[in-house]
Amino acid sequence: MSTSTQIALLILLALVAANVPFFNQRIMLVGPQRLSKPLLWRLMELLVLYFVVGGVGLALENHGGQVAPQGWEFYVVTGTMFITLAFPGFVFRYLMHRKS
């Protein structure tokens, strides 16, 4: 698999993982079904999924060659990008007005 394909798949995985907490009512994807999940649970799931996607990215980088050391700036930027990717799910869950 080429590097550009790996990057595209990682970005697609990040997009899906960032929106899963907002479209799923189960806690951590395997917990009991709920009518409504509090925002705090969704944010904790978002944090866990950020680290899961980061681990996949680290594994892909390790598979492709030497892992480059990263500073705090890298984690701030990728965390901000992950939160930005979660925006469609947040809008769907909390900002869209639905008719009852």
Jmol script that loads the backbone (N, CA, C; Angstrom):
load data "model"
ATOM      1  N   MET A   1       0.851  -1.171   0.000  1.00  0.00           N
ATOM      2  CA  MET A   1       0.000   0.000   0.000  1.00  0.00           C
ATOM      3  C   MET A   1       0.899   1.237   0.000  1.00  0.00           C
ATOM      4  N   SER A   2       0.579   2.188  -0.847  1.00  0.00           N
ATOM      5  CA  SER A   2       1.405   3.386  -0.952  1.00  0.00           C
ATOM      6  C   SER A   2       1.154   4.326   0.228  1.00  0.00           C
ATOM      7  N   THR A   3       2.075   5.245   0.400  1.00  0.00           N
ATOM      8  CA  THR A   3       1.973   6.196   1.508  1.00  0.00           C
ATOM      9  C   THR A   3       0.746   7.082   1.369  1.00  0.00           C
ATOM     10  N   SER A   4       0.441   7.528   0.169  1.00  0.00           N
ATOM     11  CA  SER A   4      -0.730   8.392  -0.012  1.00  0.00           C
ATOM     12  C   SER A   4      -2.029   7.636   0.261  1.00  0.00           C
ATOM     13  N   THR A   5      -2.064   6.348  -0.057  1.00  0.00           N
ATOM     14  CA  THR A   5      -3.248   5.543   0.256  1.00  0.00           C
ATOM     15  C   THR A   5      -3.394   5.373   1.766  1.00  0.00           C
ATOM     16  N   GLN A   6      -2.277   5.156   2.454  1.00  0.00           N
ATOM     17  CA  GLN A   6      -2.312   5.034   3.910  1.00  0.00           C
ATOM     18  C   GLN A   6      -2.809   6.327   4.553  1.00  0.00           C
ATOM     19  N   ILE A   7      -2.361   7.449   4.050  1.00  0.00           N
ATOM     20  CA  ILE A   7      -2.788   8.742   4.596  1.00  0.00           C
ATOM     21  C   ILE A   7      -4.284   8.956   4.371  1.00  0.00           C
ATOM     22  N   ALA A   8      -4.752   8.634   3.175  1.00  0.00           N
ATOM     23  CA  ALA A   8      -6.176   8.789   2.875  1.00  0.00           C
ATOM     24  C   ALA A   8      -7.027   7.889   3.766  1.00  0.00           C
ATOM     25  N   LEU A   9      -6.599   6.655   3.969  1.00  0.00           N
ATOM     26  CA  LEU A   9      -7.342   5.744   4.844  1.00  0.00           C
ATOM     27  C   LEU A   9      -7.321   6.218   6.295  1.00  0.00           C
ATOM     28  N   LEU A  10      -6.198   6.773   6.739  1.00  0.00           N
ATOM     29  CA  LEU A  10      -6.106   7.278   8.106  1.00  0.00           C
ATOM     30  C   LEU A  10      -7.025   8.484   8.303  1.00  0.00           C
ATOM     31  N   ILE A  11      -7.104   9.357   7.331  1.00  0.00           N
ATOM     32  CA  ILE A  11      -8.006  10.514   7.428  1.00  0.00           C
ATOM     33  C   ILE A  11      -9.462  10.056   7.414  1.00  0.00           C
ATOM     34  N   LEU A  12      -9.783   9.075   6.586  1.00  0.00           N
ATOM     35  CA  LEU A  12     -11.138   8.517   6.562  1.00  0.00           C
ATOM     36  C   LEU A  12     -11.469   7.850   7.892  1.00  0.00           C
ATOM     37  N   LEU A  13     -10.522   7.104   8.455  1.00  0.00           N
ATOM     38  CA  LEU A  13     -10.724   6.485   9.767  1.00  0.00           C
ATOM     39  C   LEU A  13     -10.945   7.547  10.840  1.00  0.00           C
ATOM     40  N   ALA A  14     -10.183   8.630  10.792  1.00  0.00           N
ATOM     41  CA  ALA A  14     -10.346   9.712  11.762  1.00  0.00           C
ATOM     42  C   ALA A  14     -11.714  10.372  11.629  1.00  0.00           C
ATOM     43  N   LEU A  15     -12.192  10.558  10.410  1.00  0.00           N
ATOM     44  CA  LEU A  15     -13.513  11.148  10.186  1.00  0.00           C
ATOM     45  C   LEU A  15     -14.609  10.267  10.774  1.00  0.00           C
ATOM     46  N   VAL A  16     -14.523   8.981  10.523  1.00  0.00           N
ATOM     47  CA  VAL A  16     -15.532   8.056  11.052  1.00  0.00           C
ATOM     48  C   VAL A  16     -15.443   7.979  12.576  1.00  0.00           C
ATOM     49  N   ALA A  17     -14.226   7.835  13.100  1.00  0.00           N
ATOM     50  CA  ALA A  17     -14.051   7.708  14.549  1.00  0.00           C
ATOM     51  C   ALA A  17     -14.472   8.970  15.292  1.00  0.00           C
ATOM     52  N   ALA A  18     -14.272  10.128  14.713  1.00  0.00           N
ATOM     53  CA  ALA A  18     -14.644  11.375  15.373  1.00  0.00           C
ATOM     54  C   ALA A  18     -16.153  11.542  15.457  1.00  0.00           C
ATOM     55  N   ASN A  19     -16.896  10.918  14.549  1.00  0.00           N
ATOM     56  CA  ASN A  19     -18.349  11.074  14.539  1.00  0.00           C
ATOM     57  C   ASN A  19     -19.095   9.924  15.212  1.00  0.00           C
ATOM     58  N   VAL A  20     -18.424   8.827  15.481  1.00  0.00           N
ATOM     59  CA  VAL A  20     -19.085   7.672  16.106  1.00  0.00           C
ATOM     60  C   VAL A  20     -19.737   8.012  17.450  1.00  0.00           C
ATOM     61  N   PRO A  21     -19.094   8.768  18.343  1.00  0.00           N
ATOM     62  CA  PRO A  21     -19.751   9.050  19.631  1.00  0.00           C
ATOM     63  C   PRO A  21     -21.084   9.794  19.501  1.00  0.00           C
ATOM     64  N   PHE A  22     -21.266  10.518  18.426  1.00  0.00           N
ATOM     65  CA  PHE A  22     -22.478  11.307  18.271  1.00  0.00           C
ATOM     66  C   PHE A  22     -23.597  10.544  17.567  1.00  0.00           C
ATOM     67  N   PHE A  23     -23.279   9.472  16.877  1.00  0.00           N
ATOM     68  CA  PHE A  23     -24.294   8.696  16.180  1.00  0.00           C
ATOM     69  C   PHE A  23     -24.653   7.407  16.906  1.00  0.00           C
ATOM     70  N   ASN A  24     -23.918   7.067  17.947  1.00  0.00           N
ATOM     71  CA  ASN A  24     -24.121   5.821  18.660  1.00  0.00           C
ATOM     72  C   ASN A  24     -24.570   6.114  20.087  1.00  0.00           C
ATOM     73  N   GLN A  25     -25.563   5.389  20.578  1.00  0.00           N
ATOM     74  CA  GLN A  25     -26.057   5.603  21.937  1.00  0.00           C
ATOM     75  C   GLN A  25     -25.429   4.650  22.949  1.00  0.00           C
ATOM     76  N   ARG A  26     -24.586   3.741  22.510  1.00  0.00           N
ATOM     77  CA  ARG A  26     -23.913   2.815  23.423  1.00  0.00           C
ATOM     78  C   ARG A  26     -22.665   3.481  23.989  1.00  0.00           C
ATOM     79  N   ILE A  27     -22.338   3.138  25.221  1.00  0.00           N
ATOM     80  CA  ILE A  27     -21.137   3.678  25.839  1.00  0.00           C
ATOM     81  C   ILE A  27     -19.939   2.869  25.358  1.00  0.00           C
ATOM     82  N   MET A  28     -18.963   3.553  24.789  1.00  0.00           N
ATOM     83  CA  MET A  28     -17.743   2.960  24.240  1.00  0.00           C
ATOM     84  C   MET A  28     -18.039   1.882  23.192  1.00  0.00           C
ATOM     85  N   LEU A  29     -19.088   2.032  22.468  1.00  0.00           N
ATOM     86  CA  LEU A  29     -19.503   1.167  21.364  1.00  0.00           C
ATOM     87  C   LEU A  29     -19.957  -0.226  21.784  1.00  0.00           C
ATOM     88  N   VAL A  30     -19.754  -0.613  23.030  1.00  0.00           N
ATOM     89  CA  VAL A  30     -20.133  -1.955  23.461  1.00  0.00           C
ATOM     90  C   VAL A  30     -20.988  -1.964  24.712  1.00  0.00           C
ATOM     91  N   GLY A  31     -21.173  -0.834  25.348  1.00  0.00           N
ATOM     92  CA  GLY A  31     -21.946  -0.765  26.578  1.00  0.00           C
ATOM     93  C   GLY A  31     -23.430  -0.942  26.315  1.00  0.00           C
ATOM     94  N   PRO A  32     -24.221  -0.799  27.364  1.00  0.00           N
ATOM     95  CA  PRO A  32     -25.666  -0.976  27.205  1.00  0.00           C
ATOM     96  C   PRO A  32     -26.292   0.130  26.357  1.00  0.00           C
ATOM     97  N   GLN A  33     -27.350  -0.220  25.651  1.00  0.00           N
ATOM     98  CA  GLN A  33     -28.085   0.753  24.837  1.00  0.00           C
ATOM     99  C   GLN A  33     -28.785   1.741  25.766  1.00  0.00           C
ATOM    100  N   ARG A  34     -28.724   3.010  25.449  1.00  0.00           N
ATOM    101  CA  ARG A  34     -29.354   4.057  26.251  1.00  0.00           C
ATOM    102  C   ARG A  34     -30.272   4.884  25.370  1.00  0.00           C
ATOM    103  N   LEU A  35     -31.210   5.542  26.024  1.00  0.00           N
ATOM    104  CA  LEU A  35     -32.056   6.478  25.285  1.00  0.00           C
ATOM    105  C   LEU A  35     -31.268   7.720  24.910  1.00  0.00           C
ATOM    106  N   SER A  36     -30.468   8.195  25.845  1.00  0.00           N
ATOM    107  CA  SER A  36     -29.661   9.381  25.607  1.00  0.00           C
ATOM    108  C   SER A  36     -28.354   9.240  26.379  1.00  0.00           C
ATOM    109  N   LYS A  37     -27.271   9.675  25.779  1.00  0.00           N
ATOM    110  CA  LYS A  37     -25.959   9.590  26.392  1.00  0.00           C
ATOM    111  C   LYS A  37     -25.518  11.014  26.714  1.00  0.00           C
ATOM    112  N   PRO A  38     -25.022  11.266  27.923  1.00  0.00           N
ATOM    113  CA  PRO A  38     -24.582  12.624  28.270  1.00  0.00           C
ATOM    114  C   PRO A  38     -23.394  13.081  27.423  1.00  0.00           C
ATOM    115  N   LEU A  39     -23.269  14.390  27.280  1.00  0.00           N
ATOM    116  CA  LEU A  39     -22.189  14.971  26.492  1.00  0.00           C
ATOM    117  C   LEU A  39     -20.821  14.585  27.056  1.00  0.00           C
ATOM    118  N   LEU A  40     -20.707  14.464  28.372  1.00  0.00           N
ATOM    119  CA  LEU A  40     -19.428  14.093  28.973  1.00  0.00           C
ATOM    120  C   LEU A  40     -18.963  12.720  28.486  1.00  0.00           C
ATOM    121  N   TRP A  41     -19.859  11.763  28.382  1.00  0.00           N
ATOM    122  CA  TRP A  41     -19.512  10.440  27.850  1.00  0.00           C
ATOM    123  C   TRP A  41     -19.048  10.558  26.406  1.00  0.00           C
ATOM    124  N   ARG A  42     -19.737  11.375  25.633  1.00  0.00           N
ATOM    125  CA  ARG A  42     -19.368  11.536  24.223  1.00  0.00           C
ATOM    126  C   ARG A  42     -17.966  12.144  24.094  1.00  0.00           C
ATOM    127  N   LEU A  43     -17.648  13.111  24.947  1.00  0.00           N
ATOM    128  CA  LEU A  43     -16.324  13.728  24.900  1.00  0.00           C
ATOM    129  C   LEU A  43     -15.233  12.764  25.349  1.00  0.00           C
ATOM    130  N   MET A  44     -15.530  11.931  26.349  1.00  0.00           N
ATOM    131  CA  MET A  44     -14.550  10.924  26.771  1.00  0.00           C
ATOM    132  C   MET A  44     -14.315   9.896  25.668  1.00  0.00           C
ATOM    133  N   GLU A  45     -15.390   9.482  24.994  1.00  0.00           N
ATOM    134  CA  GLU A  45     -15.241   8.566  23.869  1.00  0.00           C
ATOM    135  C   GLU A  45     -14.426   9.216  22.752  1.00  0.00           C
ATOM    136  N   LEU A  46     -14.645  10.492  22.524  1.00  0.00           N
ATOM    137  CA  LEU A  46     -13.894  11.213  21.500  1.00  0.00           C
ATOM    138  C   LEU A  46     -12.402  11.207  21.834  1.00  0.00           C
ATOM    139  N   LEU A  47     -12.063  11.399  23.094  1.00  0.00           N
ATOM    140  CA  LEU A  47     -10.667  11.385  23.523  1.00  0.00           C
ATOM    141  C   LEU A  47     -10.046   9.996  23.341  1.00  0.00           C
ATOM    142  N   VAL A  48     -10.778   8.961  23.728  1.00  0.00           N
ATOM    143  CA  VAL A  48     -10.267   7.594  23.569  1.00  0.00           C
ATOM    144  C   VAL A  48     -10.070   7.268  22.091  1.00  0.00           C
ATOM    145  N   LEU A  49     -11.037   7.638  21.256  1.00  0.00           N
ATOM    146  CA  LEU A  49     -10.932   7.358  19.826  1.00  0.00           C
ATOM    147  C   LEU A  49      -9.807   8.162  19.170  1.00  0.00           C
ATOM    148  N   TYR A  50      -9.511   9.345  19.694  1.00  0.00           N
ATOM    149  CA  TYR A  50      -8.370  10.121  19.201  1.00  0.00           C
ATOM    150  C   TYR A  50      -7.077   9.323  19.393  1.00  0.00           C
ATOM    151  N   PHE A  51      -6.931   8.716  20.576  1.00  0.00           N
ATOM    152  CA  PHE A  51      -5.731   7.933  20.839  1.00  0.00           C
ATOM    153  C   PHE A  51      -5.707   6.632  20.031  1.00  0.00           C
ATOM    154  N   VAL A  52      -6.869   6.049  19.770  1.00  0.00           N
ATOM    155  CA  VAL A  52      -6.924   4.848  18.928  1.00  0.00           C
ATOM    156  C   VAL A  52      -6.472   5.172  17.507  1.00  0.00           C
ATOM    157  N   VAL A  53      -6.996   6.254  16.949  1.00  0.00           N
ATOM    158  CA  VAL A  53      -6.595   6.655  15.595  1.00  0.00           C
ATOM    159  C   VAL A  53      -5.117   7.034  15.582  1.00  0.00           C
ATOM    160  N   GLY A  54      -4.655   7.690  16.630  1.00  0.00           N
ATOM    161  CA  GLY A  54      -3.228   8.007  16.722  1.00  0.00           C
ATOM    162  C   GLY A  54      -2.362   6.757  16.771  1.00  0.00           C
ATOM    163  N   GLY A  55      -2.836   5.728  17.468  1.00  0.00           N
ATOM    164  CA  GLY A  55      -2.112   4.462  17.506  1.00  0.00           C
ATOM    165  C   GLY A  55      -2.055   3.793  16.147  1.00  0.00           C
ATOM    166  N   VAL A  56      -3.156   3.863  15.405  1.00  0.00           N
ATOM    167  CA  VAL A  56      -3.165   3.310  14.041  1.00  0.00           C
ATOM    168  C   VAL A  56      -2.184   4.085  13.168  1.00  0.00           C
ATOM    169  N   GLY A  57      -2.183   5.399  13.299  1.00  0.00           N
ATOM    170  CA  GLY A  57      -1.235   6.213  12.534  1.00  0.00           C
ATOM    171  C   GLY A  57       0.206   5.910  12.899  1.00  0.00           C
ATOM    172  N   LEU A  58       0.467   5.693  14.187  1.00  0.00           N
ATOM    173  CA  LEU A  58       1.819   5.331  14.628  1.00  0.00           C
ATOM    174  C   LEU A  58       2.233   3.973  14.070  1.00  0.00           C
ATOM    175  N   ALA A  59       1.292   3.027  14.054  1.00  0.00           N
ATOM    176  CA  ALA A  59       1.592   1.705  13.496  1.00  0.00           C
ATOM    177  C   ALA A  59       1.884   1.793  12.003  1.00  0.00           C
ATOM    178  N   LEU A  60       1.115   2.623  11.284  1.00  0.00           N
ATOM    179  CA  LEU A  60       1.372   2.797   9.848  1.00  0.00           C
ATOM    180  C   LEU A  60       2.727   3.446   9.609  1.00  0.00           C
ATOM    181  N   GLU A  61       3.069   4.423  10.454  1.00  0.00           N
ATOM    182  CA  GLU A  61       4.365   5.088  10.297  1.00  0.00           C
ATOM    183  C   GLU A  61       5.501   4.117  10.622  1.00  0.00           C
ATOM    184  N   ASN A  62       5.313   3.297  11.635  1.00  0.00           N
ATOM    185  CA  ASN A  62       6.328   2.314  12.002  1.00  0.00           C
ATOM    186  C   ASN A  62       6.499   1.270  10.903  1.00  0.00           C
ATOM    187  N   HIS A  63       5.396   0.898  10.270  1.00  0.00           N
ATOM    188  CA  HIS A  63       5.453  -0.076   9.180  1.00  0.00           C
ATOM    189  C   HIS A  63       6.179   0.497   7.963  1.00  0.00           C
ATOM    190  N   GLY A  64       6.024   1.789   7.743  1.00  0.00           N
ATOM    191  CA  GLY A  64       6.636   2.424   6.579  1.00  0.00           C
ATOM    192  C   GLY A  64       8.087   2.798   6.758  1.00  0.00           C
ATOM    193  N   GLY A  65       8.578   2.806   7.985  1.00  0.00           N
ATOM    194  CA  GLY A  65       9.970   3.200   8.205  1.00  0.00           C
ATOM    195  C   GLY A  65      10.166   3.669   9.627  1.00  0.00           C
ATOM    196  N   GLN A  66      11.059   4.609   9.799  1.00  0.00           N
ATOM    197  CA  GLN A  66      11.400   5.110  11.122  1.00  0.00           C
ATOM    198  C   GLN A  66      10.331   6.077  11.619  1.00  0.00           C
ATOM    199  N   VAL A  67       9.989   5.967  12.899  1.00  0.00           N
ATOM    200  CA  VAL A  67       9.005   6.860  13.510  1.00  0.00           C
ATOM    201  C   VAL A  67       9.684   8.166  13.872  1.00  0.00           C
ATOM    202  N   ALA A  68       9.117   9.277  13.391  1.00  0.00           N
ATOM    203  CA  ALA A  68       9.681  10.597  13.671  1.00  0.00           C
ATOM    204  C   ALA A  68       9.233  11.075  15.045  1.00  0.00           C
ATOM    205  N   PRO A  69      10.136  11.663  15.827  1.00  0.00           N
ATOM    206  CA  PRO A  69       9.732  12.201  17.135  1.00  0.00           C
ATOM    207  C   PRO A  69       8.821  13.418  16.951  1.00  0.00           C
ATOM    208  N   GLN A  70       7.813  13.543  17.809  1.00  0.00           N
ATOM    209  CA  GLN A  70       6.846  14.630  17.706  1.00  0.00           C
ATOM    210  C   GLN A  70       6.859  15.463  18.983  1.00  0.00           C
ATOM    211  N   GLY A  71       6.694  16.749  18.827  1.00  0.00           N
ATOM    212  CA  GLY A  71       6.597  17.654  19.962  1.00  0.00           C
ATOM    213  C   GLY A  71       5.136  17.899  20.324  1.00  0.00           C
ATOM    214  N   TRP A  72       4.926  18.736  21.311  1.00  0.00           N
ATOM    215  CA  TRP A  72       3.568  19.004  21.779  1.00  0.00           C
ATOM    216  C   TRP A  72       2.728  19.670  20.706  1.00  0.00           C
ATOM    217  N   GLU A  73       3.358  20.410  19.793  1.00  0.00           N
ATOM    218  CA  GLU A  73       2.628  21.098  18.737  1.00  0.00           C
ATOM    219  C   GLU A  73       1.874  20.118  17.840  1.00  0.00           C
ATOM    220  N   PHE A  74       2.503  18.969  17.566  1.00  0.00           N
ATOM    221  CA  PHE A  74       1.884  17.951  16.732  1.00  0.00           C
ATOM    222  C   PHE A  74       0.575  17.475  17.350  1.00  0.00           C
ATOM    223  N   TYR A  75       0.591  17.221  18.649  1.00  0.00           N
ATOM    224  CA  TYR A  75      -0.601  16.702  19.327  1.00  0.00           C
ATOM    225  C   TYR A  75      -1.697  17.757  19.432  1.00  0.00           C
ATOM    226  N   VAL A  76      -1.317  19.009  19.584  1.00  0.00           N
ATOM    227  CA  VAL A  76      -2.311  20.080  19.617  1.00  0.00           C
ATOM    228  C   VAL A  76      -2.992  20.214  18.257  1.00  0.00           C
ATOM    229  N   VAL A  77      -2.202  20.179  17.205  1.00  0.00           N
ATOM    230  CA  VAL A  77      -2.767  20.319  15.855  1.00  0.00           C
ATOM    231  C   VAL A  77      -3.636  19.120  15.501  1.00  0.00           C
ATOM    232  N   THR A  78      -3.169  17.900  15.759  1.00  0.00           N
ATOM    233  CA  THR A  78      -3.972  16.726  15.412  1.00  0.00           C
ATOM    234  C   THR A  78      -5.223  16.625  16.276  1.00  0.00           C
ATOM    235  N   GLY A  79      -5.130  17.037  17.536  1.00  0.00           N
ATOM    236  CA  GLY A  79      -6.321  17.050  18.390  1.00  0.00           C
ATOM    237  C   GLY A  79      -7.356  18.051  17.899  1.00  0.00           C
ATOM    238  N   THR A  80      -6.890  19.205  17.473  1.00  0.00           N
ATOM    239  CA  THR A  80      -7.792  20.214  16.922  1.00  0.00           C
ATOM    240  C   THR A  80      -8.431  19.733  15.629  1.00  0.00           C
ATOM    241  N   MET A  81      -7.646  19.067  14.797  1.00  0.00           N
ATOM    242  CA  MET A  81      -8.204  18.517  13.557  1.00  0.00           C
ATOM    243  C   MET A  81      -9.245  17.440  13.854  1.00  0.00           C
ATOM    244  N   PHE A  82      -8.989  16.609  14.867  1.00  0.00           N
ATOM    245  CA  PHE A  82      -9.929  15.551  15.232  1.00  0.00           C
ATOM    246  C   PHE A  82     -11.247  16.148  15.728  1.00  0.00           C
ATOM    247  N   ILE A  83     -11.164  17.194  16.530  1.00  0.00           N
ATOM    248  CA  ILE A  83     -12.376  17.870  17.006  1.00  0.00           C
ATOM    249  C   ILE A  83     -13.116  18.516  15.836  1.00  0.00           C
ATOM    250  N   THR A  84     -12.379  19.078  14.891  1.00  0.00           N
ATOM    251  CA  THR A  84     -13.012  19.663  13.706  1.00  0.00           C
ATOM    252  C   THR A  84     -13.722  18.596  12.881  1.00  0.00           C
ATOM    253  N   LEU A  85     -13.129  17.423  12.767  1.00  0.00           N
ATOM    254  CA  LEU A  85     -13.770  16.329  12.039  1.00  0.00           C
ATOM    255  C   LEU A  85     -15.035  15.847  12.748  1.00  0.00           C
ATOM    256  N   ALA A  86     -15.134  16.070  14.058  1.00  0.00           N
ATOM    257  CA  ALA A  86     -16.309  15.656  14.824  1.00  0.00           C
ATOM    258  C   ALA A  86     -17.467  16.643  14.702  1.00  0.00           C
ATOM    259  N   PHE A  87     -17.257  17.760  14.061  1.00  0.00           N
ATOM    260  CA  PHE A  87     -18.294  18.792  13.981  1.00  0.00           C
ATOM    261  C   PHE A  87     -19.588  18.317  13.319  1.00  0.00           C
ATOM    262  N   PRO A  88     -19.558  17.564  12.213  1.00  0.00           N
ATOM    263  CA  PRO A  88     -20.835  17.115  11.634  1.00  0.00           C
ATOM    264  C   PRO A  88     -21.669  16.269  12.591  1.00  0.00           C
ATOM    265  N   GLY A  89     -21.034  15.386  13.350  1.00  0.00           N
ATOM    266  CA  GLY A  89     -21.762  14.577  14.323  1.00  0.00           C
ATOM    267  C   GLY A  89     -22.340  15.420  15.443  1.00  0.00           C
ATOM    268  N   PHE A  90     -21.584  16.413  15.908  1.00  0.00           N
ATOM    269  CA  PHE A  90     -22.070  17.309  16.954  1.00  0.00           C
ATOM    270  C   PHE A  90     -23.277  18.095  16.477  1.00  0.00           C
ATOM    271  N   VAL A  91     -23.206  18.605  15.255  1.00  0.00           N
ATOM    272  CA  VAL A  91     -24.328  19.356  14.691  1.00  0.00           C
ATOM    273  C   VAL A  91     -25.550  18.461  14.567  1.00  0.00           C
ATOM    274  N   PHE A  92     -25.363  17.248  14.087  1.00  0.00           N
ATOM    275  CA  PHE A  92     -26.477  16.324  13.938  1.00  0.00           C
ATOM    276  C   PHE A  92     -27.129  16.018  15.287  1.00  0.00           C
ATOM    277  N   ARG A  93     -26.314  15.805  16.323  1.00  0.00           N
ATOM    278  CA  ARG A  93     -26.846  15.399  17.621  1.00  0.00           C
ATOM    279  C   ARG A  93     -27.454  16.561  18.394  1.00  0.00           C
ATOM    280  N   TYR A  94     -26.814  17.728  18.391  1.00  0.00           N
ATOM    281  CA  TYR A  94     -27.224  18.789  19.307  1.00  0.00           C
ATOM    282  C   TYR A  94     -27.816  20.036  18.646  1.00  0.00           C
ATOM    283  N   LEU A  95     -27.523  20.306  17.407  1.00  0.00           N
ATOM    284  CA  LEU A  95     -27.948  21.569  16.827  1.00  0.00           C
ATOM    285  C   LEU A  95     -29.088  21.457  15.824  1.00  0.00           C
ATOM    286  N   MET A  96     -29.304  20.265  15.282  1.00  0.00           N
ATOM    287  CA  MET A  96     -30.401  20.114  14.327  1.00  0.00           C
ATOM    288  C   MET A  96     -31.727  20.026  15.078  1.00  0.00           C
ATOM    289  N   HIS A  97     -32.686  20.816  14.658  1.00  0.00           N
ATOM    290  CA  HIS A  97     -34.006  20.774  15.274  1.00  0.00           C
ATOM    291  C   HIS A  97     -34.854  19.779  14.524  1.00  0.00           C
ATOM    292  N   ARG A  98     -35.390  18.825  15.278  1.00  0.00           N
ATOM    293  CA  ARG A  98     -36.214  17.793  14.660  1.00  0.00           C
ATOM    294  C   ARG A  98     -37.646  17.969  15.112  1.00  0.00           C
ATOM    295  N   LYS A  99     -38.552  17.652  14.224  1.00  0.00           N
ATOM    296  CA  LYS A  99     -39.964  17.700  14.587  1.00  0.00           C
ATOM    297  C   LYS A  99     -40.297  16.462  15.398  1.00  0.00           C
ATOM    298  N   SER A 100     -41.016  16.640  16.475  1.00  0.00           N
ATOM    299  CA  SER A 100     -41.378  15.500  17.339  1.00  0.00           C
ATOM    300  C   SER A 100     -42.582  14.789  16.817  1.00  0.00           C
TER     301      SER A 100
END
end "model"
wireframe off; spacefill off
backbone 0.3
color backbone group
